[in-house]
Amino acid sequence: MERPGKKLKNVHHVSQGENELTLEGGSKKPRRAGKARRRILVGLLCLLVAAGVPLGLGMWTSRYPDTLNMGTACNMDTMPQMNMSSTACQASHGASNSIPATDLQAPPTAASMDAFTLTAEPAHLLFMSKGQEDAWTFNGTSPGPTLRVRQGDLVVVHLINHLSVGVTIHWHGVAVPDSADGVAGVTQDATKPGQSYTYRFLVNDPGTYWYHSHQESFEETGKGLYGMLVVEPTRPLIHDDVDMALALHTWNGMLAFNLSMGTSSLHARSGQWVRLRLVNTDNAAHLLTLAGTPFLVAALDGHDLNEPTPLTAVPISIDGGQRYDLRFQMPQHGPVALFVANDQGQYQTAPRLLFGQERDFPSHFAIPHASQKIFDFTSYGRPAPDAITPNSHFDVTYTIVLGYTFGFSNMRPGPVFTLDGNVFPHTPMLLVKTGQLVRLRFVNDADAGDHPMHLHGHTLTVLTRNGHPLTGSPVHLDTISVGPHETYEVAFSANNPGLWMIHCHNLYHANHGMDMMLDYPNISTPYSIGYASGNFPD
């Protein structure tokens, strides 16, 4: 279990242009009182458990209210406990001139269209032991089919649900229109058993993306409802002879590369260029490296890096929801292998991926040492002009403090993960307007692990880490991993109106409160979150 961090001061810092407003809460006396109250609460909890009193009662807390409508979340008559500014309330309230999120759609036609059908259904995967619960899959496999499309295409995906639970599909990292975002209770109702739903969106940015259910994400993604989406550029600047998509996923405590927990091989000839597209579908970071030849980190979260330089057996840390594109040229002799480290940082023989001719594989491939410094994207590659820099003028700035404590979440006592000291649905709403340049400052002052923070519908430009600007290539992400005692500043252009989630992509953390909303003015939704609707996005 992750260690609790120190209690964080509840800070909500908002700036509008040159005018800044800072609200800070928590003097020494209230903090001491808060600690005393927590000690009393924990003591009471222990007494109740010892006495056999059932917990998870409505008198303690509920995961959500019976009905929480994200388009009218600030109606103080129905949601008096929501902590939002009056301007955000006015913007998100379903006024007569509001635009329903369902109206924010892709154009009906395009020059080229790609159509797919994804059927959510149970399946028994070969490595699962007899008697274990079946996996939840798309089209009978996990990961589901890798969808390969061309930049500029209109993508149409028909979801058919043959499971006994509701399902959605979120297109992680793709700037879809709000109606196609696949967030249960925000942009659609979860697709119920026996029902279907159709997603339509344009793919304007080439790169490596992925998809997963955003209904009960922690459970449904964990049980296998995920796959990869590759958007190929219309005019490729480089050529790859071998292109492979690989998902890292843990099943019953065992890590697998796609569906392999042992050694799998891929044919690649001497001199060929290989692109390996990695996605971490788990809730914690994995440490990997390539051995046998130098490699390049060509792209992060689907976005190319400028003039990447060769690395030799350098460890790569990939956090939940993130993607790395690695490129390398097959050597004249010998294989190339992808290794993953265990919790102690030592590379393991399984799972592993081998590239090369079968006859070239030695019986014992040399395992590298994990003693090198971990890859640092803030100084990698070459600088280049970029549309957004630390010197840009930002119209609005939000500071988001990432925290950890013990309390009640999902009707359970235990760890809760906070944003500005609150858990969803009590987290503050961030309000932006179309055309604004928005800066987000993620502050992790705790010792409770990494938080891969993911923003839907937009691409983040990384500005600084711990106050220092990047010295290498510009970096564009949709999921930024903020480690203990780290601060990252990122920015984005508010160019995609809608109701968008910001949450930790350690889905356990999101399931225990680490979610918030970023909303544009006058956007409403007919959907709601809670037990009445059966929609639970995290």
N, C-alpha and C positions, 0 to 999 in steps of 0.2 A: 504493500500500500504506500502511496506517496505521502511524504511527510508534510504536516501542516506548516504553512509559512507564518511569519509574524503578521499581526493584525495590521491591515493597511488603512491608512487614512482615506476616508471616502472623498474623492476629488472628482469633480465634474467641471472641466475647464472648457469654456466655449469662447472662441474669438470670432468676431465679425469684422473682416478687414483689419484695420489698425485698432479697432476698439475691442478690448478684451474684458471678459467677465470671468472671474474665478470664484467658485463656491467651494469652500473647504470646510469639512466637518470633522470634529473630533479633537477635543482638548485632552490633557492628561487625565483629568478627573473623570470624564465620560468614558475614556478608554479603560480606566481601572474598574469603573462600574460595569462596563460591558464584560470584562473578563470575569468579574464576580458573578454576574448573571449567568454566564456560560458555565461556570463551575457549578452553580446551583442547578442549572438545567441538566447538566451531565449527571450530577448526583441523583436528581429526581428520576432521570431516565434509567439509571442503574437500579434504583429501588423498584421501579415499575417492572423492569425486565425480571429482576429477582422474584418479584411477586407474581409473575406470570401474566401481567396485564398485557393484552394485545395492543401493539402499536399500529401506526398507519391509519389512525382514526381521523375522521374529518375535523375533530376538535383540535387536532394538532396542526395539520396543514393539508393541502391537496396539491397535486402536481400542477394543475391549472384550475381556475374556476370552472363551473359547469359549462359555461360558454364564454369564450374570449374572442371577440371579433376584432381583427387587426385593423379594420377600416374605421371602427368606431371605438377604439380602445380607450379613448380619453373621455368617453361619456361618464362623467363623475357620478351619475345616478346609479349606473350599473356596475362601474368599476372604480369605487372610491379608493381602492388600494393602489392603483397604478401611479407610478412616480414619473411624470412627464411634464415638460414645460407647457405653458398655455399655448405657445405658438405651435408646438408640435401637435397639441390636441386639436387646435383649429384646422391644421393641415390634414390630419388623418381622419377627422370626423367625416362621416358620409354626408356631406352637404349636397344641396340640390344640384350644384354645378360640378360635382366630383366626377372623375372618370373611373369607371370600374376597372380593376386590374384585368378582368376578362376581355376588355376591349383592346388591350395592348398586345397586338398580335403581329406575326410575320405577314408579309404580303402574300396574297393567295397564289401567286405564280412566280416563277423565276426561269431563267434560261435553261437551268439544269436542276433536276430534282432527284433525290435519293430516298427511296421508301424502304422501310424495314418493319418487321413485326417482331416484337419481343413478348414472349409468353412467360409470365411468372408462374412457376410450377415447382412442385417438390421433385427431388431426384436423389437417388442414393449414389454418392460419389465413391469411387473404387477404394479410396484409402480410409473411408469411414468404417469403424468396427461394426460388426453385426449387433443389431439391437439398438444402435444409436439413432437418434432422431434424424430424419432425412434433412438434407440441405434444402434451402430455398434458392431457386435458380432462375435465370433467364434462358429459355430454350433448352432446358435440361442440363446446363453446364454452368460451372462457376470457375473462373469468370465467365460472364455471358459472352456472346459473339463480339469480336472486335469490329466496330463499325468504321469502315474507311470511306471517307467522302472527300470531295474536292472543294477547295476554297471558293466561296461565292455561291455554293449550291444551296438550294432549299431542302432541308432535311425533314422528312415526315416519318414519325415513328408511331406505330399502333401498339399500344400496350393492352394485352389481354391478361386478365387475372384468373388463374386457376388455383390459387392458394386459398386458404381458409381465413386469411387476414387481408386488410386493406393494403394497397401498394401504390406508390408513385414512382416517377423517375425524375431525378434532378441531374442536370447536365453540368457537371462540376467544371468551372473555369470558362464556360462558354457564355458569351454575352447574349443570352436569349432574350426575347421579349418576355415581360413579366408573366404573361399567361402560360408560358411554357416552362416556368422555373421548377415545377414539380414539388412545391412545398405544401404539404397537407395542411389545410386550414388557412392558408394565406393566398395561394394562387389556384387551388383546386381542392375539392374533397378527395380524400383517399379513394382510389378505385377499388370498389368493394368486390368480394368474391363473385365471379361470374360476369363482372362488368368489364368494359373496355374504355380506353381514353386515348386521344390522339394528340401528339406533340408536333408543333410546326415551328421551325426556326431556321434562320440563315446562319451559315458558318463563314464569317468574314475573316477570321484570324487562323492561319495555319498553325498546326502544332499538335501536341499530345494532351488529350483530355480524358475524362472518364465519366461514367454515369453510375448512379446508385439510388436506391429507394430513399426518399426523404419523408417517409411515414415510419415512426419508430426507428429512426436511422440506426441507433446503437444496436438494436436487435437484428433488424432486417439486413443491414449491410454486413453485419457480423456473420449472419447465417448464409450469406452467399449472393445477395441481390446486388451485384455490381458487374461492370464490364468496362471496356476501354473504347474511346472514340478518337480516331486519328483523322485530322484534317490536313490533307496534302496540299501544298502550295500550287497555285496555277502556273508559276514559273519558278521551278526549283533552281536554286543557285548552286547546289552541290548534289552529287549523285551518291546514293547508297545502294550497294549490290544486294545487301541483306537487311531487312527491316523487320524487327521483332518487337512486339508489345508484351510486357511481362508485369503481372500483378503480384505483389507481395501480400500474402494473407495468412493469418494464423487460424488453424483449425484445431480445436481441442488442445491448445497449448503448443502445437507444432506448426512451424512456419513452412509455407509452401511457395514455390515459384510457379505461378499458375496452378496446376494441379499436381506438381511433383514435389515430394518431400525428400527425394534422393538426388541422384545425379541424372540430369537430362542433357541431351546433346543437340546441337544445331549445326548443320552442314555449312561450312564456309571455306572457300579455297584461299590459298596463299595470294596475297595482294589485294583481295576484295575488301571493300569498305563495309563495315557493319554499323547499323544504328540500333541501339538497344533502348527501347522506351520503357522506363520503369515508373510504376505508380505504387504508392504505399496505401493500401486500402485498410490498414490496421489503425489502431488508436495510439500507437507510440512509435517513436523513431526507430529505424533500422540502420545499422552501420554496414556498408558494403564496400567492396573494391574489386577492380579488375586486375588480374595478374596474367603475365605472359607477353604483354606489349603495352606501350604507352597509350593513353586514351585522352579524349577531349570531353569536357562537359559542354555539349553543344547548345543545350536549351534547358531552361528551368520553367516549370509550369507551362510548357508549350511555347515559350517565347525565346527566340535565339539570343545567344550571348555574342558580343562583338569580339572577334578575333580570339577565340579560346586557345589556350596554350596547353601543350602536352603535360600529362600527369603520369607518374609511375607509382602504381600501387598505393595511391593516396586514398585514405578512407573517406567515403561519402556518407553523410548522415541525411536520410530522407524521412521526413516526418509525415504524420497522417494527412492524407489528401494531396500531398505534393507529388510532382513528377520531375524526373531527371531524364534527359536524352543524352546517352553516352555514345560517342563515335570512336571507332578505332579501325586500323588497317591490319588485316591478318598478317602475321609474320611469315617469313619464308619457311621457317621450321617450327614445329611445336604448336600446341594448342593455346587458347586463351580461356580463362575461367573467371566466372563471377562468383565471389565468395561473400558470405554474410557472417557477421560476428555474433557471438552469444552475449548474454548480459554482462559478462566479465570483459568484453571487448576482444575476445579471441576468435579468430576466423575458424569456421567449422567446415567439415567435409560434406555436410548435407544441411540444407539443400544447396546444390551448386549447379551452375550451368556451364557446359563446355562447348567451345566453338572449335571446329577444325575437322580434319579427316579422322575417322575412327582409328585407323592404324597408327596415328600419331599420338594417341592418348597413352601416356605411361600409366602403369598400375597405380602409382602414387604421385599425383600432381603436387608439386611443391606449394605448400600453404604459406602465404605471406605473413609477415608480422604486422600487428595492428598498432605499432608504436608510433607511426607517423602522425603529424598534426592533421586534424580533420580539415577537409576542404572548406575554404572560406570564400563565399561568393562575393564578399564586399571588396576584395582586392584581386579578383580573377578577371582575365581578359584585358582588353584595351578600352580606355575611355572613348566616348563618341558623343556627338551632340544628341540631345534628347529633348522632347517636348516639355517635360516637367523636370525641374531641378530643385535643389534646396533653396535657390535664390528666386524661385517663382513667387508671384504674389498669390497668396491663398485667401479665398473669400471666407472660408470658415475652417476652424480647427477644433477637433474634439480630442481630448485626452481620455483614454480608456484604461483604467487600472484593473489589472488581472489579479484576482485574489483567490483565497482558499480559506475555509474554516470548517467547523463541524456544526451541523444543524439538521434540518429536515428537508428532504427533497423527494418528490415522487412518493409521498406518504411513507418515507423510510427515514430513520435516523442514520446519520453517517456524514461522509464528506460532502461538502457543497462547494461549487466553483463559481466565483462571483465576477461581475463586471461592475465597476464603480461601487463595490460593496453590496450589490443586490443580485438576486437570482431571478431568472425569467419566470413569470412574466412581469416582475417588478423592476426590471432593468430599464434605464432611461432610453427613450427613443431618440435617434439622431435624425435631424431634419436637414435636407439639402434641397437646393433648387436647380433646375436644369440650367446648364451653362456655368455653374460654379466650379472652381478648382478647390477641392476639399483635401485637407490634411488630417490624417489620423495619427495620433501618438499612442502606441501601445506600451504600457509600463508594467513590467512583471517584477515586483519587488519581493515576491515570496520565494520560498525554497521548495515549492511543490511541483517542480518539473516544468517541462516545456508546454507551451500552448500554441499549436498551429492555428492561427486565426484566419478564418476564411470569410471573404466578402462575396456574396452572390452578385452576379450581373455586371461586374466591373473588373478592370485590371488595375492592380496597384503598382505604382512606381516606388521602389525603395529609395528613400532619401538619405537617411542616416542610421547608424547603429551606435548607441550610447553617445550620441551627439557628434559622431564623426561621419562626414560624407564618404560615399563609396569612392575608391580610387581605381577601380577596374571598369569593366563593362557596365553600361546601364542595365538594371535588373528590373524585370516586370513579372509580378507574381499575382496569383489569386489567393495564395495561402502562405502566410508569413509565420515562421516558427520563432516564438519569443521565449528564450530560455530564462532561467532564474536570474534575477538582477540585471536583466537586459531591458533596454528601451529602443524601440524602432519607430522611426517616423516614415510614413508612407503617404502617398497622395494619389488621387484619381480625379478624372474629369467626370462630373455629374452629367452624363449624356445618355442615360438609359432609365427613363421615368418608371417608377413602380414602387412596390413594397418589397424590400430586400432584407434577408437575414444576414447578420454577422454573428459568427459563432466559432467556438473552438472545434477543430476537426479531430481532436481526440474525442470521439463521440460519447465516451463515458463522461467526460467533462460536460459536454453539451447536454447530455441526459440528466445531469445533476446541476443544471442552472446556467451554464455559460453560453447564453444566447441573448441577442438583442436585435432590434429592428432599425434599419435605415430607410426612411420614407421620403418620398417627394410630395409636394403639396397637392392637395385635391385628388389624390388617388384613394380609392376605396375598394373594399372587397366584400362580396356576399358571403364569404366562408368564415368559419369560426373554429377555434381550437378548444378542445375539452372533451369531457365524457359524453356530453349531449350529442356532439357531432361525430365523435369517434376519431377526430383528427389529432394526431400527436406528431409534430414534425421532427422532434429530436429523438 
